[in-house]
Amino acid sequence: MVGVLAVSFCDRGAGQESVCLDLWSYPDGTYNLVLENHGDEGKVEVSFPCALYQLIAIKRGTMFVSQNDLGFVEIDRCEDKVCAQFIPFSGPGGFRYCIRFDEYRSAIEALEDNVIGYVA
């Protein structure tokens, strides 16, 4: 199943190590936050399932928190920004990046507009 990248929390640099938290939308109506680490040791991906209502709630100021075996991710509105962070349970490798609230809102509204197509 091919997903569509809705929004990305990252600062990708050519030829540099980068860590990104990407929100992917899939044709079956599911969503995943995928933490991608592109470093010297290759690419590592960690997935955090989420629901559209959770992503919408962030626009109203509700914090989203999810965890797996490696750590947890938080997404929260901070005034005119939306910030995402990954906090590992052990070792280094934490990540925090903020995007403009308008960018996040536009991405989530586009997902909301398409949700009608998923209802059977």
DSSP file (Angstrom, degrees, kcal/mol; ACC not computed):
  #  RESIDUE AA STRUCTURE BP1 BP2  ACC     N-H-->O    O-->H-N    N-H-->O    O-->H-N    TCO  KAPPA ALPHA  PHI   PSI    X-CA   Y-CA   Z-CA
    1    1 A M              0   0    0      0, 0.0     2,-0.5     0, 0.0    25,-0.0   0.000 360.0 360.0 360.0 131.2    0.0    0.0    0.0
    2    2 A V        -     0   0    0      1,-0.0     2,-0.2     2,-0.0     0, 0.0  -0.768 360.0-154.3 -93.5 127.9    1.4    3.4   -1.0
    3    3 A G        -     0   0    0     -2,-0.5     2,-0.5    23,-0.2    23,-0.2  -0.512   9.2-130.5 -96.7 167.1    1.2    6.2    1.5
    4    4 A V  E     -A   25   0A   0     21,-3.0    21,-2.5    -2,-0.2     2,-0.6  -0.978  20.8-125.3-118.9 128.4    1.1    9.9    1.1
    5    5 A L  E     +A   24   0A   0     -2,-0.5    19,-0.2    19,-0.2     3,-0.1  -0.619  30.4 177.2 -73.2 118.0    3.4   12.2    3.1
    6    6 A A  E     -     0   0A   0     17,-3.2     2,-0.3    -2,-0.6    -1,-0.2   0.890  61.8 -14.4 -90.3 -45.9    1.1   14.7    4.8
    7    7 A V  E     -A   23   0A   0     16,-1.0    16,-3.0   100,-0.1     2,-0.4  -0.985  58.5-148.6-158.6 152.2    3.6   16.7    6.9
    8    8 A S  E     -A   22   0A   0     -2,-0.3     2,-0.8    14,-0.2    14,-0.2  -0.990   7.1-157.0-133.4 132.9    7.2   16.4    8.0
    9    9 A F  E     +A   21   0A   0     12,-2.9    12,-1.9    -2,-0.4     2,-0.3  -0.851  58.6  93.1-103.3  93.3    9.0   17.5   11.2
   10   10 A C  E     -A   20   0A   0     -2,-0.8     2,-0.4    10,-0.2    10,-0.2  -0.992  64.8-131.7-171.2 167.8   12.6   17.7   10.1
   11   11 A D        -     0   0    0      8,-0.5     2,-0.4    -2,-0.3     8,-0.2  -0.834  30.9-162.4-130.6  91.2   15.5   19.6    8.7
   12   12 A R        -     0   0    0     -2,-0.4     2,-0.4     6,-0.1     6,-0.1  -0.615   5.5-169.2 -81.9 130.4   17.0   17.6    5.9
   13   13 A G    >   -     0   0    0     -2,-0.4     3,-1.9     3,-0.2     2,-0.2  -0.968  29.4-108.6-119.8 135.6   20.5   18.5    4.9
   14   14 A A  T 3  S+     0   0    0     -2,-0.4     3,-0.1     1,-0.3    -2,-0.0  -0.419 102.9   0.6 -62.6 125.9   22.3   17.2    1.8
   15   15 A G  T 3  S+     0   0    0      1,-0.3     2,-0.3    -2,-0.2    -1,-0.3   0.569 112.4 109.1  74.2   9.3   25.0   14.8    2.8
   16   16 A Q  S <  S-     0   0    0     -3,-1.9    -1,-0.3     1,-0.0    -3,-0.2  -0.799  78.7 -97.8-115.4 157.7   24.3   15.2    6.6
   17   17 A E        -     0   0    0     -2,-0.3     2,-0.3    -3,-0.1    22,-0.2  -0.505  48.9-173.6 -66.0 140.0   22.8   13.0    9.1
   18   18 A S  E     - B   0  38A   0     20,-2.2    20,-3.2    -2,-0.2     2,-0.4  -0.993  21.6-160.4-140.9 149.2   19.1   13.8    9.5
   19   19 A V  E     + B   0  37A   0     -2,-0.3    -8,-0.5    18,-0.2     2,-0.3  -0.998  20.2 177.3-126.3 130.8   16.2   12.7   11.8
   20   20 A C  E     -AB  10  36A   0     16,-2.7    16,-3.2    -2,-0.4     2,-0.6  -0.974  26.8-150.5-135.2 147.1   12.7   13.3   10.7
   21   21 A L  E     -AB   9  35A   0    -12,-1.9   -12,-2.9    -2,-0.3     2,-0.4  -0.967  28.5-171.7-114.2 111.3    9.2   12.6   12.1
   22   22 A D  E     -AB   8  34A   0     12,-2.7    12,-3.1    -2,-0.6     2,-0.6  -0.842  19.3-142.6-109.3 139.3    6.9   12.1    9.1
   23   23 A L  E     -AB   7  33A   0    -16,-3.0   -17,-3.2    -2,-0.4   -16,-1.0  -0.901  23.0-168.3 -99.8 118.9    3.1   11.8    9.1
   24   24 A W  E     -AB   5  32A   0      8,-3.0     8,-2.0    -2,-0.6     2,-0.4  -0.887   8.4-158.2-111.5 139.0    1.9    9.3    6.5
   25   25 A S  E     -AB   4  31A   0    -21,-2.5   -21,-3.0    -2,-0.4     6,-0.2  -0.921  10.9-156.5-113.0 139.5   -1.7    8.8    5.3
   26   26 A Y    >   -     0   0    0      4,-2.3     3,-2.4    -2,-0.4   -23,-0.2  -0.857  28.1-114.5-120.2 153.8   -2.8    5.6    3.6
   27   27 A P  T 3  S+     0   0    0      0, 0.0    -1,-0.1     0, 0.0   -24,-0.1   0.722 112.9  62.4 -58.7 -23.0   -5.7    4.8    1.3
   28   28 A D  T 3  S-     0   0    0      2,-0.1    -3,-0.0     1,-0.0    90,-0.0   0.413 122.2-102.8 -84.2   4.7   -7.3    2.5    3.9
   29   29 A G  S <  S+     0   0    0     -3,-2.4    23,-0.3     1,-0.3     2,-0.2   0.540  79.5 130.3  90.3   7.4   -7.7    5.5    6.2
   30   30 A T        -     0   0    0     -4,-0.1    -4,-2.3    21,-0.1     2,-0.3  -0.573  39.8-155.8 -93.5 161.2   -4.9    4.7    8.6
   31   31 A Y  E     -BC  25  50A   0     19,-0.8    19,-1.8    -6,-0.2     2,-0.4  -0.980   7.5-171.7-135.8 145.4   -2.1    7.1    9.7
   32   32 A N  E     -BC  24  49A   0     -8,-2.0    -8,-3.0    -2,-0.3     2,-0.6  -1.000  18.8-146.2-137.8 138.0    1.4    6.5   10.9
   33   33 A L  E     -BC  23  48A   0     15,-2.7    15,-2.6    -2,-0.4     2,-0.5  -0.923  26.8-163.7 -94.7 123.7    4.0    8.8   12.4
   34   34 A V  E     -BC  22  47A   0    -12,-3.1   -12,-2.7    -2,-0.6     2,-0.7  -0.946  11.9-152.6-118.8 118.3    7.4    7.5   11.2
   35   35 A L  E     -BC  21  46A   0     11,-3.2    11,-2.1    -2,-0.5     2,-0.5  -0.798  18.3-168.1 -87.0 118.7   10.6    8.5   12.8
   36   36 A E  E     -BC  20  45A   0    -16,-3.2   -16,-2.7    -2,-0.7     2,-0.6  -0.939   9.3-169.3-113.4 127.6   13.4    8.2   10.2
   37   37 A N  E     -BC  19  44A   0      7,-2.7     7,-2.0    -2,-0.5     2,-0.8  -0.956   0.6-172.3-117.6 112.4   17.0    8.4   11.2
   38   38 A H  E     +BC  18  43A   0    -20,-3.2   -20,-2.2    -2,-0.6     5,-0.2  -0.881  32.1 137.6-104.9 101.4   19.4    8.7    8.2
   39   39 A G  E >   - C   0  42A   0      3,-2.3     3,-1.7    -2,-0.8    -2,-0.0  -0.577  69.9 -72.3-131.6-167.1   22.9    8.4    9.6
   40   40 A D  T 3  S+     0   0    0      1,-0.3     3,-0.1    -2,-0.2    -2,-0.0   0.775 126.9  54.7 -62.1 -27.5   26.3    6.9    9.1
   41   41 A E  T 3  S-     0   0    0      1,-0.3    -1,-0.3     3,-0.0     2,-0.2   0.234 118.8-102.9 -93.6  14.2   24.9    3.4   10.0
   42   42 A G  E <   -C   39   0A   0     -3,-1.7    -3,-2.3     2,-0.0     2,-0.4  -0.602  58.8 -31.4 101.3-162.5   22.1    3.6    7.4
   43   43 A K  E     -C   38   0A   0     -5,-0.2     2,-0.4    -2,-0.2    -5,-0.2  -0.828  49.3-173.5-104.0 131.7   18.4    4.3    7.7
   44   44 A V  E     -C   37   0A   0     -7,-2.0    -7,-2.7    -2,-0.4     2,-0.4  -0.984   4.5-166.4-122.6 134.3   16.4    3.3   10.7
   45   45 A E  E     -C   36   0A   0     -2,-0.4     2,-0.4    -9,-0.2    -9,-0.2  -0.975   6.5-174.9-124.1 136.8   12.6    3.7   10.8
   46   46 A V  E     -C   35   0A   0    -11,-2.1   -11,-3.2    -2,-0.4     2,-0.3  -0.999  16.2-148.0-128.6 130.2   10.3    3.6   13.9
   47   47 A S  E     -C   34   0A   0     -2,-0.4   -13,-0.2   -13,-0.2   -15,-0.0  -0.791  15.2-174.1-109.1 142.8    6.5    3.7   13.5
   48   48 A F  E     -C   33   0A   0    -15,-2.6   -15,-2.7    -2,-0.3    20,-0.1  -0.923  21.7-141.6-130.5 104.4    3.9    5.2   15.8
   49   49 A P  E     +C   32   0A   0      0, 0.0     2,-0.3     0, 0.0   -17,-0.2  -0.325  28.6 171.2 -63.6 148.9    0.3    4.5   14.7
   50   50 A C  E     -C   31   0A   0    -19,-1.8   -19,-0.8    16,-0.0     2,-0.3  -0.940  26.1-123.1-150.7 170.9   -2.2    7.4   15.2
   51   51 A A    >>  -     0   0    0     -2,-0.3     4,-1.6   -21,-0.1     3,-0.6  -0.860  25.0-117.6-120.6 155.0   -5.7    8.4   14.4
   52   52 A L  H 3> S+     0   0    0     -2,-0.3     4,-2.5   -23,-0.3     5,-0.2   0.878 113.3  58.1 -59.1 -40.0   -7.1   11.4   12.6
   53   53 A Y  H 3> S+     0   0    0      1,-0.2     4,-1.9     2,-0.2    -1,-0.2   0.849 105.5  51.3 -62.0 -31.7   -9.0   12.6   15.6
   54   54 A Q  H <> S+     0   0    0     -3,-0.6     4,-1.0     2,-0.2    -1,-0.2   0.892 110.7  47.8 -69.1 -39.3   -5.7   12.7   17.6
   55   55 A L  H  X S+     0   0    0     -4,-1.6     4,-0.6     1,-0.2     3,-0.3   0.866 111.6  50.2 -69.2 -36.9   -4.1   14.8   14.9
   56   56 A I  H >X S+     0   0    0     -4,-2.5     3,-1.2     1,-0.2     4,-0.6   0.888 103.5  60.2 -65.8 -40.2   -7.0   17.2   14.8
   57   57 A A  H ><>S+     0   0    0     -4,-1.9     5,-2.2     1,-0.3     3,-0.8   0.793  92.6  66.3 -61.7 -28.8   -6.9   17.6   18.6
   58   58 A I  H ><5S+     0   0    0     -4,-1.0     3,-1.5     1,-0.3    -1,-0.3   0.864  93.3  60.5 -60.1 -35.2   -3.4   19.0   18.3
   59   59 A K  H <<5S+     0   0    0     -3,-1.2    -1,-0.3    -4,-0.6    -2,-0.2   0.821 105.1  48.7 -61.2 -29.9   -4.8   22.0   16.5
   60   60 A R  T <<5S-     0   0    0     -3,-0.8    -1,-0.3    -4,-0.6    -2,-0.2   0.412 129.7 -94.7 -91.3   1.2   -6.9   22.7   19.6
   61   61 A G  T < 5S+     0   0    0     -3,-1.5     2,-0.5    -4,-0.3    -3,-0.2   0.535  77.4 139.8 101.1   7.1   -4.0   22.4   22.0
   62   62 A T      < -     0   0    0     -5,-2.2    -1,-0.3    -6,-0.1     2,-0.2  -0.730  51.1-126.0 -85.5 129.6   -4.2   18.7   23.1
   63   63 A M        -     0   0    0     -2,-0.5     2,-0.5    13,-0.1    13,-0.2  -0.531  15.6-144.1 -75.3 138.0   -0.9   17.0   23.3
   64   64 A F  E     +D   75   0B   0     11,-2.9    11,-2.3    -2,-0.2     2,-0.4  -0.894  21.5 179.1-100.1 131.1   -0.5   13.7   21.4
   65   65 A V  E     +D   74   0B   0     -2,-0.5     2,-0.3     9,-0.2     9,-0.2  -1.000   6.5 163.0-134.2 133.6    1.7   11.0   23.0
   66   66 A S  E     -D   73   0B   0      7,-2.1     7,-2.9    -2,-0.4     2,-0.3  -0.985  11.7-168.0-144.2 152.1    2.5    7.5   21.7
   67   67 A Q  E     +D   72   0B   0     -2,-0.3     5,-0.2     5,-0.3     2,-0.2  -0.961  10.1 176.1-140.5 159.0    5.1    5.0   22.6
   68   68 A N        -     0   0    0      3,-2.6     3,-0.3    -2,-0.3   -20,-0.1  -0.693  58.6 -68.0-139.1-164.3    6.7    1.8   21.5
   69   69 A D  S    S+     0   0    0     -2,-0.2     3,-0.1     1,-0.2    20,-0.1   0.728 129.1  47.1 -65.7 -21.9    9.5   -0.4   22.7
   70   70 A L  S    S-     0   0    0      1,-0.3    19,-2.6    18,-0.1    20,-0.5   0.741 122.1 -67.1 -94.1 -25.6   12.2    2.2   21.8
   71   71 A G  E     - E   0  88B   0     -3,-0.3    -3,-2.6    17,-0.3     2,-0.3  -0.983  54.1 -75.9 166.4-162.0   10.7    5.4   23.3
   72   72 A F  E     -DE  67  87B   0     15,-2.3    15,-3.0    -2,-0.3     2,-0.4  -0.945  22.9-143.7-135.2 158.2    7.9    7.8   22.9
   73   73 A V  E     -DE  66  86B   0     -7,-2.9    -7,-2.1    -2,-0.3     2,-0.4  -0.932  12.4-167.8-118.9 141.3    6.8   10.6   20.7
   74   74 A E  E     -DE  65  85B   0     11,-2.5    11,-2.5    -2,-0.4     2,-0.4  -0.990   4.0-172.7-127.2 137.7    5.0   13.8   21.7
   75   75 A I  E     +DE  64  84B   0    -11,-2.3   -11,-2.9    -2,-0.4     2,-0.3  -0.999  17.6 164.0-129.4 130.0    3.4   16.4   19.4
   76   76 A D  E     - E   0  83B   0      7,-2.5     7,-3.0    -2,-0.4     2,-0.5  -0.992  39.0-113.7-146.5 147.8    2.1   19.6   20.9
   77   77 A R  E     - E   0  82B   0     -2,-0.3     2,-0.5     5,-0.2     5,-0.3  -0.725  26.3-172.1 -82.9 130.1    1.0   23.1   19.8
   78   78 A C  E >   - E   0  81B   0      3,-3.0     3,-1.3    -2,-0.5     2,-0.4  -0.805  55.1 -76.7-125.2  86.6    3.3   25.8   21.1
   79   79 A E  T 3  S+     0   0    0     -2,-0.5    -1,-0.1     1,-0.3   -18,-0.0  -0.437 119.6   0.1  58.6-110.0    1.7   29.2   20.3
   80   80 A D  T 3  S+     0   0    0     -2,-0.4    21,-2.5    -3,-0.1    22,-0.4   0.188 130.2  63.0 -96.0  18.2    2.3   29.7   16.5
   81   81 A K  E <   -EF  78 100B   0     -3,-1.3    -3,-3.0    19,-0.3     2,-0.4  -0.902  67.4-140.4-133.7 162.6    4.2   26.4   16.1
   82   82 A V  E     -EF  77  99B   0     17,-2.5    17,-2.4    -2,-0.3     2,-0.4  -0.999  26.3-160.7-121.8 125.8    3.6   22.7   16.4
   83   83 A C  E     -EF  76  98B   0     -7,-3.0    -7,-2.5    -2,-0.4     2,-0.4  -0.876   8.0-167.2-114.4 139.2    6.5   20.8   17.9
   84   84 A A  E     +EF  75  97B   0     13,-2.7    13,-2.4    -2,-0.4     2,-0.3  -0.953   9.1 178.7-120.9 141.3    7.3   17.1   17.8
   85   85 A Q  E     -EF  74  96B   0    -11,-2.5   -11,-2.5    -2,-0.4     2,-0.5  -0.999  18.7-152.5-143.2 148.3    9.8   15.3   19.9
   86   86 A F  E     -EF  73  95B   0      9,-2.3     9,-2.0    -2,-0.3   -13,-0.2  -0.974  11.4-169.3-115.6 130.1   11.1   11.7   20.2
   87   87 A I  E     -E   72   0B   0    -15,-3.0   -15,-2.3    -2,-0.5     7,-0.1  -0.956  14.7-143.8-122.8 111.5   12.5   10.6   23.6
   88   88 A P  E     -E   71   0B   0      0, 0.0   -17,-0.3     0, 0.0     3,-0.1  -0.390  13.6-131.4 -73.0 151.8   14.2    7.3   23.6
   89   89 A F  S    S+     0   0    0    -19,-2.6     2,-0.3     1,-0.2   -18,-0.1   0.789  91.0  16.7 -71.2 -27.0   13.9    5.0   26.7
   90   90 A S  S    S+     0   0    0    -20,-0.5    -1,-0.2     2,-0.1     0, 0.0  -1.000 109.3   4.4-146.8 147.0   17.7    4.5   26.7
   91   91 A G  S    S-     0   0    0     -2,-0.3     3,-0.1    -3,-0.1    -1,-0.0   0.004  89.1 -50.5  77.5 177.2   20.7    6.1   25.3
   92   92 A P  S    S+     0   0    0      0, 0.0    -2,-0.1     0, 0.0    -5,-0.0  -0.141  82.4  99.3 -75.8 178.9   21.1    9.2   23.2
   93   93 A G        +     0   0    0      1,-0.2    -7,-0.1    -5,-0.1    -2,-0.0   0.569  40.9 155.8 117.0  13.3   19.1   10.0   20.1
   94   94 A G        -     0   0    0     -3,-0.1     2,-0.3    -7,-0.1    -7,-0.2  -0.259  21.9-162.4 -65.4 160.5   16.4   12.3   21.2
   95   95 A F  E     +F   86   0B   0     -9,-2.0    -9,-2.3     2,-0.0     2,-0.3  -0.997  15.4 175.3-148.7 138.5   14.9   14.6   18.6
   96   96 A R  E     +F   85   0B   0     -2,-0.3     2,-0.3   -11,-0.2   -11,-0.2  -0.969   9.1 161.4-146.8 133.6   12.8   17.8   18.6
   97   97 A Y  E     -F   84   0B   0    -13,-2.4   -13,-2.7    -2,-0.3     2,-0.3  -0.985  18.4-153.8-151.8 142.0   11.7   19.9   15.7
   98   98 A C  E     -F   83   0B   0     -2,-0.3     2,-0.3   -15,-0.2   -15,-0.2  -0.894   6.6-169.6-118.5 146.9    8.9   22.6   15.3
   99   99 A I  E     -F   82   0B   0    -17,-2.4   -17,-2.5    -2,-0.3     2,-0.1  -0.859  40.5 -81.3-124.8 164.8    7.0   23.7   12.2
  100  100 A R  E  >  -F   81   0B   0     -2,-0.3     4,-1.8   -19,-0.2     3,-0.3  -0.387  34.7-128.4 -63.7 141.3    4.7   26.6   11.7
  101  101 A F  H  > S+     0   0    0    -21,-2.5     4,-3.3     1,-0.2     5,-0.2   0.893 108.9  57.9 -58.2 -40.8    1.1   26.1   13.0
  102  102 A D  H  > S+     0   0    0    -22,-0.4     4,-2.3     1,-0.2    -1,-0.2   0.876 104.9  50.8 -59.5 -38.1   -0.3   27.1    9.6
  103  103 A E  H  > S+     0   0    0     -3,-0.3     4,-1.8     2,-0.2    -1,-0.2   0.926 113.7  44.3 -64.8 -44.9    1.7   24.4    7.9
  104  104 A Y  H  X S+     0   0    0     -4,-1.8     4,-2.5     2,-0.2     5,-0.2   0.942 113.0  51.0 -63.8 -48.3    0.4   21.8   10.3
  105  105 A R  H  X S+     0   0    0     -4,-3.3     4,-2.7     1,-0.2     5,-0.2   0.909 109.6  50.3 -58.1 -44.4   -3.2   23.0   10.1
  106  106 A S  H  X S+     0   0    0     -4,-2.3     4,-1.8    -5,-0.2    -1,-0.2   0.900 111.0  49.2 -61.3 -41.3   -3.2   23.0    6.3
  107  107 A A  H  X S+     0   0    0     -4,-1.8     4,-1.6     2,-0.2    -2,-0.2   0.918 113.7  45.1 -65.3 -43.4   -1.8   19.4    6.2
  108  108 A I  H  X S+     0   0    0     -4,-2.5     4,-2.5     1,-0.2    -2,-0.2   0.887 110.9  53.4 -70.0 -38.5   -4.5   18.2    8.7
  109  109 A E  H  X S+     0   0    0     -4,-2.7     4,-2.2    -5,-0.2    -1,-0.2   0.869 106.6  53.3 -63.6 -35.3   -7.3   20.0    6.9
  110  110 A A  H  X S+     0   0    0     -4,-1.8     4,-1.1    -5,-0.2    -1,-0.2   0.888 109.7  48.2 -65.3 -38.1   -6.3   18.3    3.7
  111  111 A L  H  X S+     0   0    0     -4,-1.6     4,-0.8     2,-0.2     3,-0.3   0.908 110.3  51.6 -66.6 -41.6   -6.5   14.9    5.5
  112  112 A E  H >< S+     0   0    0     -4,-2.5     3,-0.7     1,-0.2     4,-0.4   0.894 106.4  54.4 -61.3 -40.3   -9.9   15.9    6.9
  113  113 A D  H 3< S+     0   0    0     -4,-2.2     3,-0.4     1,-0.2    -1,-0.2   0.818 111.5  45.4 -63.5 -31.0  -11.1   16.8    3.4
  114  114 A N  H >< S+     0   0    0     -4,-1.1     3,-1.1    -3,-0.3     4,-0.3   0.560  87.2  87.6 -90.0  -8.9  -10.1   13.4    2.1
  115  115 A V  G XX S+     0   0    0     -4,-0.8     3,-1.6    -3,-0.7     4,-0.7   0.781  75.8  69.6 -65.2 -26.1  -11.6   11.3    4.9
  116  116 A I  G >4 S+     0   0    0     -4,-0.4     3,-0.9    -3,-0.4    -1,-0.3   0.863  92.6  59.3 -57.9 -36.6  -15.0   11.1    3.2
  117  117 A G  G <4 S+     0   0    0     -3,-1.1    -1,-0.3     1,-0.2    -2,-0.2   0.675 100.8  56.0 -67.1 -16.7  -13.4    8.9    0.6
  118  118 A Y  G <4 S+     0   0    0     -3,-1.6     2,-0.3    -4,-0.3    -1,-0.2   0.656  82.0  99.6 -90.8 -16.5  -12.5    6.3    3.3
  119  119 A V    <<        0   0    0     -3,-0.9   -90,-0.0    -4,-0.7    -3,-0.0  -0.550 360.0 360.0 -75.8 129.6  -16.0    5.9    4.7
  120  120 A A              0   0    0     -2,-0.3    -1,-0.1     0, 0.0    -3,-0.0   0.425 360.0 360.0-102.6 360.0  -17.7    2.7    3.3
